[in-house]
Structure formats: structure tokens, C-alpha cells
Amino acid sequence: MNMKKGTDQEQLVVGLDIPAAVGMDLSDVATPALIIDLDAFEHNVAMLRDRLAGAGVRLRAHSKTHKSVDIARYQIDHGGASGICCQKVAEAEVMVAGGITDVMVSNQVVDPRKIARLAQLAKTARVLVCVDDLHNVDDLSAAAKAHDVIIECLVEIDCGAGRCGVQPGEAALGIAQKIESSTGLSFAGLQSYQGAAQHVRDYAERRDKIDLATRMTTDTLALLKRNDLDCTIVAGAGTGSYSFEAASGIYNEMQCGSYIFMDADYQRVLDSQGEQISEFGNSLFIWTSIMSKTRSNDAICDAGLKVMSVDSGLPVVYGRDDVEYIGCSDEHGVIADPDNRLKLNDRLKLVPGHCDPTCNLHDWYVGIRNDKVECLWPVSARGMAF
């Protein structure tokens, strides 16, 4: 397969701008680096594509996980994605500039300057956005009229996460009606994402949270239909819950993101048999090396807080049960080494606790196949949080 290699990386000096070069052995990749096992990545992409195709629902892959134009293109070209989600306008701008033509900001956009930028994007791409406030509808309409574009709007309902979203039912109906009657706007449907359910470990508890979200969504859809408002999109779901939404007969667009990489926290989520969910494998790793070995019972690696997020727990050392990552500071990680097996310059793969914020700390993905660097992908929207 012809994998994109990034932007002129072969002309750059390894170690100055990038951690690796195409054709390099994995053992020579500068550490710490963010590496992707391409075989596992491709498996994950194909697995979700086939699962959703079998369920008859669409995938709108979430780019907040990877923030990469190259990966978004791969998800569209090979993974069955009809478009992508972004969380911020700046992220969407990067994706549209990179050739992505169907983008949903699965979030509220209320700052007038950001709304103007969103409207500008709609000149060259299909743009959708979530709304949970009546006044926001007026501002979006004014910007759409000023730029002579159509912005598609989804009413976001709070289906249990307690974050953004208006209450299901009458409140959602009022916003939908205002969108439908506003110049420059088009009512597209409902955003009903239960984010709090994604990492619930217990299968039954996770299922019950999505069942409640589905009932709230179903009731709101019925109310909208009674008022002659049809939803072409009923969106939500994530890596931890998509199987429930896809089977509901209500949701038709899944917004999974982490499935392409997985992380240590997602792999603590259990299936109906109480076993670790294994349909998606680890494909994302922090490649790190041992930089100090002054004590026999532990070692110090070069991967600390500046290259990974620990909000969902410490990373897991991949493929090793004889050593354990037990602590970190800005630039260092402490590896418990009770059998004194690690040596200076030994390399380890770490599975980050939370993949999304970890990716946002890096400039490059290093794609690995058969222990060789096959491609380099820039983290195109790194830092695009505005």
C-alpha cells in the first residue's frame, strides 16, 4: 500500500526536525517518539469499517484522537468514513485545508470570531456544527448570511454525560424549530453522545447508560417528527459504546475515534463475558529508551510527562510482564526492574494511558512495519484548540 510519507521529511535532518527517516530500522528511531504499528492500525480501521457496514450505519471518524490530515484521509479512503468530526474550529480549518470536504464540529461554537471562521469554511466544504442555545442560532444564521453559505446544525441533547447539550424533549424541539426557520442554516438532526459511558469498565453498566441515552434520543426524535422535523443524522457513539448505538436502530452515524490506536485505559473496558475487549489492538506507542541505570531494581527512561498524558493512568510497558512503568516527571519515567534486566539504551514500547492528549504532544507519527520506518505523518492539527 502506498502510504503518504509526510511533508518533505526525507530532506530534513533526523534529530532536528523529525525523529526518523523512511527506511530506518526501528531501533534507530530517536526516542522518545510516537510510533504507529501500521499492521495493527490497518486492522483496527478495517475492523470498524466492516462492523459498521454490517450494521448499516455510517462512520464519521473523530479526528480529535489523531489530529492528522493523513490519518483522516486514510479513514475516508480505506475505513468507510463518510466524513470526520473535529472539536474546534482551528482543527476543522486544518482538515479542510488538507482536502477533507465533510467536517462536523461536534461541539458548540459561540465566539463571534470563531463563528465567522466556521462560515468561511463552509465556502469550500460541507460544515456541520452542534447547537444547544437559541441565541447561538441567531449568531450562526447571521454569519451564514454574511458569507452566503449554508451551515448544517445538529441540536445537541444531554443524554447523560452532564456536559454540553440541552435537555431532551421540548427544549430540543424549540432549538430545532428555530434552526429550521433561520436563513443560512439547515437542521440536520441530533447529536446525542454519551461521553461518560465510554470508559465504564462493567459491560452491564455501560449498556444501561447507552440504553438510557437511546430512550432519550428516541423520545426526542418522536417529538421532532410530530412537529414535521426529520433528522437525517442521529449522531453519537464512541469506541467504548458503538456496538450498542449501532444496534439500536436509532443512531445512524458513529463518531468513534480511539479505535484506531487504543490506549491502556480503553483496554480496561470489559465485554459481556467480563473479559478485556480485544477487537481492536494497540497500534500507538511511545518509543522510549533507558537513559540511566544506577540501581538494580529500577531504570530511568526518557519518556515523561512532556510526551504522554497520564490523566487516565500511567502507561503500560507493551509485551513485557517483567518490568513496569511506575512513575514520571517532566522528562523521565521510572521503570521497575526487579530482575535487573534492563540496560542503557534498551528500547521499550509504552502504551499511553490516554491516546488523544498524548498525540497532541507530538509533531510526528512514525509509521512502522516489520521493524522498519515506512512513513512519517505530521500531527497536522497539533495545538489547534481555538
C-alpha positions in Angstrom: 0.0 0.0 0.0 1.2 3.5 -0.8 1.4 5.3 2.5 1.9 9.1 2.5 5.3 10.0 3.9 4.7 13.4 5.3 6.0 16.8 4.1 9.5 16.7 2.6 10.7 14.8 5.6 13.4 13.0 3.6 15.2 16.4 3.1 15.3 17.1 6.8 18.0 16.2 9.3 16.9 13.4 11.6 17.1 14.6 15.2 16.5 18.3 14.3 13.0 18.3 12.8 11.9 14.7 12.8 12.7 11.6 14.9 13.2 9.2 12.0 13.6 8.7 8.2 11.8 6.3 5.9 13.7 3.0 5.6 15.3 3.4 9.0 15.4 0.4 11.4 13.0 0.9 14.4 16.0 0.5 16.7 17.5 3.7 15.2 14.4 5.9 15.7 15.2 8.8 18.1 13.5 8.5 21.4 11.0 9.4 22.8 8.9 9.1 19.6 5.2 8.5 18.8 5.1 5.3 16.7 2.3 3.5 14.9 2.3 -0.2 14.2 0.8 0.0 10.7 -0.4 -3.6 10.6 -2.4 -3.1 13.8 -3.6 0.3 12.7 -4.9 -1.1 9.4 -6.5 -4.0 11.2 -8.4 -1.6 13.5 -9.6 0.6 10.7 -10.8 -2.3 8.7 -12.5 -3.9 11.7 -14.7 -0.9 12.5 -15.4 -0.3 8.8 -16.7 -3.9 8.4 -18.6 -3.9 11.7 -20.5 -0.7 10.9 -21.1 -1.7 7.3 -22.7 -4.9 8.6 -24.9 -2.8 11.0 -26.0 -0.4 8.2 -24.7 2.7 9.9 -22.2 5.4 8.9 -18.9 6.3 10.4 -17.9 9.9 10.9 -14.4 9.3 12.4 -13.3 11.6 15.1 -10.1 13.5 14.3 -9.6 14.8 17.9 -7.9 11.4 18.5 -5.2 11.8 15.9 -5.3 15.4 14.7 -3.7 14.2 11.4 -4.9 15.0 7.9 -3.1 11.9 6.6 -5.0 9.6 9.0 -8.3 11.3 8.3 -7.7 10.7 4.6 -6.9 7.1 5.3 -10.1 6.7 7.3 -12.1 8.1 4.4 -10.3 6.3 1.7 -10.0 2.9 3.4 -12.0 3.0 6.6 -15.5 3.7 5.3 -15.7 7.1 6.9 -18.2 9.5 5.3 -16.6 12.5 6.9 -14.9 13.5 10.1 -15.6 15.2 13.4 -13.5 17.9 14.9 -13.8 19.5 18.3 -12.5 23.0 17.5 -12.8 25.4 14.6 -9.0 25.5 14.2 -8.9 21.7 13.9 -11.5 21.8 11.2 -9.6 24.5 9.3 -6.6 22.3 9.2 -8.6 19.4 7.9 -10.4 21.4 5.2 -7.1 22.9 4.1 -5.8 19.3 3.8 -8.6 18.4 1.5 -11.2 17.0 3.8 -14.6 18.2 2.5 -17.1 16.9 5.0 -16.5 18.2 8.6 -18.6 18.3 11.7 -17.6 20.4 14.7 -19.1 18.1 17.2 -19.1 20.9 19.8 -20.6 24.4 20.3 -19.1 27.4 18.6 -20.3 30.6 20.2 -17.5 33.2 19.9 -18.4 35.5 17.0 -14.9 35.4 15.5 -15.0 31.6 15.5 -18.5 31.6 14.0 -17.2 33.8 11.2 -14.3 31.4 10.6 -16.8 28.4 10.6 -18.9 30.2 8.0 -15.8 30.9 5.9 -15.0 27.1 5.9 -18.5 26.4 4.5 -17.5 28.1 1.3 -15.3 25.1 0.4 -16.6 22.2 2.5 -19.7 20.7 4.0 -19.7 22.1 7.5 -21.9 20.9 10.4 -22.0 22.2 14.0 -23.7 21.4 17.2 -26.1 23.8 19.0 -27.6 23.9 22.4 -28.6 27.5 22.7 -31.3 29.7 21.0 -29.1 32.8 20.8 -26.4 30.8 19.2 -28.8 30.0 16.4 -29.1 33.8 15.7 -25.4 34.3 15.6 -24.8 31.3 13.3 -27.6 32.5 10.9 -26.1 36.0 10.7 -22.7 34.6 9.9 -24.1 32.2 7.3 -26.0 35.1 5.6 -22.9 37.4 5.7 -20.8 34.7 3.9 -23.6 33.4 1.7 -23.3 29.8 2.8 -25.3 27.1 4.4 -24.3 25.8 7.8 -25.9 22.5 8.9 -26.8 22.3 12.6 -27.5 19.5 14.9 -29.2 20.0 18.2 -27.1 18.5 20.9 -29.0 16.9 23.8 -27.6 16.0 27.2 -28.2 12.2 27.2 -26.5 11.6 30.5 -22.9 12.9 30.3 -23.8 16.2 32.1 -21.7 18.2 29.8 -22.9 20.2 26.8 -26.4 19.7 25.4 -29.9 20.9 26.0 -32.4 18.7 27.8 -34.2 16.2 25.6 -37.7 16.9 24.5 -39.3 20.3 24.3 -36.1 22.3 24.8 -34.5 20.4 21.9 -37.6 21.0 19.8 -37.5 24.7 20.3 -33.9 25.0 19.1 -34.6 22.7 16.1 -37.6 24.8 15.0 -35.5 28.0 15.2 -32.7 26.4 13.1 -35.2 25.3 10.5 -36.7 28.8 10.2 -33.4 30.6 10.2 -31.8 31.9 6.9 -28.5 30.3 6.1 -29.0 27.3 8.4 -30.2 23.8 7.8 -31.5 21.5 10.5 -29.6 18.2 10.1 -30.5 16.2 13.2 -29.5 15.3 16.7 -26.1 15.0 18.4 -26.6 12.5 21.3 -23.2 11.4 22.6 -22.9 9.8 26.0 -19.2 10.5 26.6 -19.3 9.4 30.2 -20.1 5.9 29.2 -17.1 5.3 27.0 -14.7 4.1 29.7 -17.1 2.5 32.1 -15.4 -0.9 32.8 -18.5 -3.0 33.5 -20.4 -4.1 30.4 -23.9 -4.1 32.0 -23.4 -0.6 33.5 -22.1 0.7 30.2 -25.0 -0.8 28.3 -27.5 0.7 30.7 -26.1 4.2 30.2 -26.4 3.8 26.5 -29.9 2.4 26.8 -31.0 5.5 28.7 -29.3 7.7 26.1 -31.1 5.8 23.4 -34.5 6.2 25.1 -33.9 10.0 25.5 -32.9 10.2 21.8 -35.9 8.1 20.7 -38.4 10.3 22.6 -36.9 13.5 21.2 -36.9 12.1 17.6 -40.6 11.2 18.0 -41.4 14.8 19.2 -39.5 16.3 16.3 -41.3 14.1 13.8 -44.7 15.0 15.3 -43.7 18.6 14.5 -42.6 17.8 10.9 -38.9 17.9 11.6 -36.9 15.0 10.2 -33.4 14.1 11.3 -31.1 12.9 8.5 -28.4 12.5 11.2 -28.7 10.9 14.6 -25.1 11.0 15.8 -23.1 9.8 18.8 -21.2 6.7 20.0 -17.6 6.2 20.7 -15.1 3.4 20.8 -16.4 2.1 24.1 -20.0 2.0 23.2 -20.5 2.0 19.4 -21.8 -1.6 19.4 -24.9 -0.5 21.4 -25.7 2.5 19.4 -25.1 0.7 16.1 -27.6 -2.0 17.1 -30.2 0.4 18.4 -32.0 1.1 15.2 -31.9 4.8 16.2 -28.4 6.1 15.7 -27.2 6.2 12.1 -23.8 8.0 12.5 -21.0 6.8 14.7 -18.3 9.2 16.0 -15.6 6.7 17.1 -12.0 8.0 17.4 -9.7 6.0 19.7 -10.4 2.7 17.9 -7.6 3.3 15.5 -4.9 3.4 18.3 -6.4 2.2 21.6 -4.8 3.0 24.9 -4.3 1.5 28.3 -7.5 2.8 29.7 -9.7 1.6 26.9 -8.3 -1.8 27.3 -9.6 -2.0 30.8 -13.1 -1.9 29.4 -14.8 -5.3 29.6 -17.0 -7.2 27.3 -20.2 -9.2 28.2 -18.1 -12.1 29.4 -16.1 -9.9 31.8 -13.0 -10.2 29.5 -10.9 -7.4 28.1 -12.3 -6.2 24.8 -9.9 -7.4 22.1 -11.5 -6.5 18.8 -9.1 -3.5 18.4 -5.4 -3.9 19.2 -2.8 -1.5 20.4 -1.2 0.3 17.4 0.1 3.5 19.1 3.1 3.5 21.3 5.7 5.8 22.9 9.0 4.5 21.8 11.4 5.1 24.7 14.9 4.2 25.7 16.7 3.6 29.0 18.9 6.5 29.9 20.1 5.7 33.4 20.6 2.5 35.3 22.2 3.3 38.6 20.0 1.0 40.8 19.5 -2.7 40.3 15.7 -2.6 41.0 14.7 0.1 38.6 15.7 2.0 35.5 15.0 5.5 34.1 13.7 6.1 30.6 13.4 9.3 28.5 9.6 9.3 28.3 7.9 11.5 30.9 5.1 14.0 31.2 6.1 16.0 28.2 5.4 13.1 25.8 2.4 11.5 27.2 -0.8 12.2 29.1 -1.3 10.4 32.4 -4.8 11.7 33.2 -6.1 8.2 32.7 -3.3 6.5 34.5 0.3 5.6 33.8 1.4 3.9 30.6 1.8 0.2 30.3 5.0 -1.4 29.0 3.9 -3.4 26.0 4.8 -7.0 25.7 6.7 -7.2 28.9 5.5 -8.5 32.3 8.9 -8.4 33.9 9.1 -4.6 34.1 6.6 -1.9 35.0 6.3 1.9 34.4 5.7 3.2 38.0 6.3 7.0 38.0 7.2 10.0 36.0 8.3 13.6 36.0 8.7 16.1 33.1 11.5 14.3 31.2 11.9 11.0 33.0 10.0 7.8 33.6 10.7 5.3 36.3 10.6 1.6 35.3 10.5 -1.0 38.0 13.1 -3.7 37.1 13.1 -6.2 39.9 15.2 -8.8 38.0 17.7 -6.1 36.8 17.2 -7.0 33.2 17.3 -3.5 31.6 20.5 -1.9 30.3 21.4 1.5 29.0 19.8 2.2 25.5 17.4 -0.7 25.8 14.2 0.3 23.9 10.6 -0.2 25.2 7.2 0.4 23.8 4.8 2.2 26.1 1.0 2.1 25.7 -0.2 5.5 26.8 -3.0 5.7 29.3 -5.0 8.2 27.1 -4.2 8.4 23.4 -5.9 11.6 22.4 -4.0 14.2 24.6 -0.8 12.1 24.1 -0.9 12.6 20.3 -1.3 16.4 20.8 2.1 16.5 22.5 3.9 15.3 19.3 4.8 16.7 15.9 5.1 13.4 14.0 3.8 9.9 13.8 6.4 7.4 12.8 4.8 4.5 10.9 6.4 1.1 11.5 6.1 -2.1 9.6 8.3 -5.2 10.2 10.5 -3.0 12.4 11.2 -0.6 9.6 10.1 3.0 9.2 7.5 3.1 6.4 6.1 6.5 6.6 6.0 9.8 8.6 2.8 11.6 9.2 2.7 15.1 10.7 0.3 15.7 13.6 -1.2 18.4 11.4 -3.6 20.0 13.9 -1.4 19.7 17.0 -2.2 22.6 19.3 -5.3 23.7 17.3 -7.5 24.2 20.3 -9.0 27.6 19.4 
